[in-house]
Amino acid sequence: MAVFMRLVRRPLCLLSIVALSGADWLSAQAPAPASTDLAASIDRIARSVLATTGVPSASVAVVRDRRIVFAQAYGDARLDPRVPAMPRMRYGIGSISKQFTAAAMLLLQEQGKISLGDPVGKYVSGLARGNEVTIRQILSHTSGYQDYWPQDYVMPGMLKPTAPQQILETWATRSLDFEPGSEWQYSNTNYVLAGLIIEKVAGEPLWRFLSERIFTPLAMTSVANIDERALPAGDATGYFRYALGPLRPAPKEGPGWLFAAGEIAATAEDLAKWDLSIMTETILTPASYRELESEIRLTSGVATNYGLGVYARLVSGHRRLEHSGEVSGFTAENLVLPDDGMAVAVLTNQDAADAAGDIGRQITTRLIDELAPADQAQTDAARRMFDGLRQGKIDRALLTDNCNAYFSVQAVADYAASLSALGEYTTFTPTGSLLRGGMVYRSFSVRFPARSVTLSVFEMPDGKIEQFLVI
């Protein structure tokens, strides 16, 4: 559960539309074909990352325009005998399971059976400061309970069976690592406690509750509980390495160690169905989705970049919900941009490796670039103005009053002197665009032989330029 279960190293998300239900919603999820260009880009990214990292395989699903448009697998699901990876094969998703646990808790709150502000001691006795730590704090990793599995390997004791209560008796009865709510520190122990509370309040096993309330309504037919048993031969086999040595079959954790912190295995496409449900707000109420996705702040007011079981960030103007996952032999990455109707799910079969994250981030960047790319006419216009400034010339009819004021005689002279000294540029590339302050922001990368500069442009609705900065 280790590194990829406890943190996401990079950068998140929300959309409210009329939610479909039942058969109507499920039929709306019939996969639509990805464009040839997008499919080719995903193929190139996945194959390149696998070749570079040596990770055996990756299963990828992509959501665009609130539809699953791509589901494909690459590499080998098993090495001996060699079995090619297929999209129907399941992989452990590790800590991505935590957002399902958080959703289950929110469902119980909607029923009036629990409140996120309740102290955990109301439901489980004998915990360190259980009358002070709240359910919201365990779901947001601000409780202070020590992590029972921060390592990136399976210790000898974890090969034997355990139970949630045993984990809590060992790790959640110790003195807290910090005052509740005062710090953020990833801890799998929090979610073992959350799962046990859900079972006590719901009066049924966590897996049954998840199946009834989430998996079945979303037609997530592939899900498997790998806390109970390993995946069968028809699914992906998990691998690990000693340093840079050969790939070896990964050991399986004993029953009870994964539970609510990382027990789910699924196909990438089924994980994408969950991502779609976040966009369409299908499972929870809008208020519950706000709680799931809203960044928690510490008692000091410092932001944590984490909601309930999911990282929540704003990246280049796009809300992004993200979480990685790791269990023995598997790593995964799940990125959702609900406002943009996009998501990327990547599952791989090697632990302690970042191939899933690398593939996911590269595909997400590719999708964002499609949203509002600068067209050729806009790129050409920016290039003409840039070329003019390198010669100390500027067409002031193209500028707003503010921009004209900025480009004083001194400014034009400095632009000309500094840019002409760089020689001839080799590439002039649009790198993104977004809306801000009633204007369109566009950025360009200009590469010269010895260095590169960034061009930052704001364009008014009437087409006039409010900003044209070289950084």
PyMOL commands that set and color helices and strands:
alter all, ss='L'
color gray80, all
select helices_A, chain A and resi 2-6+22-27+36-53+94-110+120-122+135-139+156-159+164-171+188-202+206-215+259-262+268-280+286-293+338-340+355-371+376-390+396-398+401-406+409-420
alter helices_A, ss='H'
color red, helices_A
select strands_A, chain A and resi 57-64+67-79+82-84+91-92+224-225+239-240+248-249+264-266+311-315+318-327+330-337+342-348+427-436+439-447+452-459+465-470
alter strands_A, ss='S'
color yellow, strands_A
deselect
rebuild
show_as cartoon
